[in-house]
Amino acid sequence: MPAPIFNRRVSAIEESITLAVTAKASEMKSKGIDVVSMSAGEPDFDTPDHIKYAAIKAITEGFTKYTPVGGTMELRKAVAEKFARENGLTYAANQTLVSIGGKHSCYLAVAALVDDGDEVLIPAPYWVSYPDMVLLAGGKPVIMETSTATGLKITPDQLRKAITPKTKMIIINSPSNPSGAVYTKDELIALGDVLKGTGVFVLSDEIYEHLIYEGEHHSIAAVVPELHEQTIVANGVAKAYAMTGWRIGYAAGPKSVIGAMAKIQSQQTSNAVSISQKATLAALTGPQDHLVPWKEEYRTRRNYIVERLNAIPGVLCPKPAGAFYVFPDVSSFYGKSFGGRVIEDSVALTDYLLEEFHVACVPGSGFGAPRHIRLSYATSMAAITKAMDRIEKGLTALS
Ligand SMILES: Cc1ncc(COP(=O)(O)O)c(C=O)c1O
């Protein structure tokens, strides 16, 4: 049988590089190799107990059937209340949608709005999935380059120049995966001033909002009220509640857009898991104090890792304000070699670190920033210390 010819949109996309690196590291581990993984964007903390109990209760009480496609009304109300309480954003419950992870929420927003040939502005470095989501919808990702001079953030001038009659959407992700950059209120207002009145939709992915170590989180539609009707806010419980496996994300936005997203979901996946919805209700409405020690721990790890990286000659690692990643510029090592092995780029460097020194990091090329690599510090201090020793050894061995 000849090789299948795949849908052209599927052929245009790549497997998520983060998941690919994580899989390669797991495969090495399964062979008994002591690999330290700095690749996964997954909190090493456990889901808080009160959330787990809510799920157990849901099971024992038989809350195990289909729910309405967009989520239970009690959860959608809780989502609307969360946006009002934490973000200063007003939505009715029917302007919210519960989906199967923050990734799904983002994908649905793109799928609902982006048509063949539409341009979507994506500031680089970007989360690996955004360009591929746009390609799957038939749109054209327009990558906006940034530099360390602006903290890896786009400027209003740059945005003004990037908007064309074909621009349908911009994706803003603050705090950012992979850079950890956080847009200030003033920066969001300045970007909003360019966007308001343009009809360009904003997809604001705020999944790391609770993981900020300097400054504070602002939602663009809250600080630029004129954008409320052209913004879809996507969020989820994976990062703030260590609920990656429960697969719940949510979004809010104009009723018509949320309706279109729900329509796709109704034909694609139906509702998110009923039990996870109960757990999410407990997460959003219950105590939030787990975040205090988690954030302190992340901050300690971040400070340590940044100090260790900057102590290696040739590494430039700004201190990220949020999320749980560091994103050092390692381009000074490109062109160097070790035992005949030449390090041409970020992929070659992360392969080298994994194969020779057994530490898994993600190449920056997957995030549209090939001078960099991404290291996640959502792992124990013991693992981080070990990883840093190995990275230091690996990078200093290059000449
Ligand atoms: C920027 C960003 N958005 C969304 C997500 C999606 O998270 P999930 O689908 O696990 O809720 C992630 C996960 O890594 C992320 O980094």
The ligand as an SDF file (V2000), in Angstrom:
LIG
                    3D

 16 16  0  0  0  0  0  0  0  0999 V2000
    1.7330   29.1730   27.2180 C   0  0  0  0  0  0  0  0  0  0  0  0
    0.9220   27.9750   27.4650 C   0  0  0  0  0  0  0  0  0  0  0  0
   -0.3900   28.0120   27.1720 N   0  0  0  0  0  0  0  0  0  0  0  0
   -1.1810   26.9550   27.3470 C   0  0  0  0  0  0  0  0  0  0  0  0
   -0.6620   25.7740   27.8540 C   0  0  0  0  0  0  0  0  0  0  0  0
   -1.6210   24.6100   27.9440 C   0  0  0  0  0  0  0  0  0  0  0  0
   -1.7210   23.9660   29.0990 O   0  0  0  0  0  0  0  0  0  0  0  0
   -2.7840   22.7980   29.2950 P   0  0  0  0  0  0  0  0  0  0  0  0
   -3.3470   22.4190   27.9740 O   0  0  0  0  0  0  0  0  0  0  0  0
   -2.0180   21.7170   29.9260 O   0  0  0  0  0  0  0  0  0  0  0  0
   -3.8480   23.3830   30.1840 O   0  0  0  0  0  0  0  0  0  0  0  0
    0.6900   25.6720   28.1590 C   0  0  0  0  0  0  0  0  0  0  0  0
    1.2740   24.3890   28.6200 C   0  0  0  0  0  0  0  0  0  0  0  0
    2.4480   24.1550   28.6100 O   0  0  0  0  0  0  0  0  0  0  0  0
    1.5000   26.7990   27.9650 C   0  0  0  0  0  0  0  0  0  0  0  0
    2.8020   26.7820   28.2530 O   0  0  0  0  0  0  0  0  0  0  0  0
  1  2  1  0
  2  3  1  0
  2 15  2  0
  3  4  2  0
  4  5  1  0
  5  6  1  0
  5 12  2  0
  6  7  1  0
  7  8  1  0
  8  9  2  0
  8 10  1  0
  8 11  1  0
 12 13  1  0
 12 15  1  0
 13 14  2  0
 15 16  1  0
M  END
$$$$
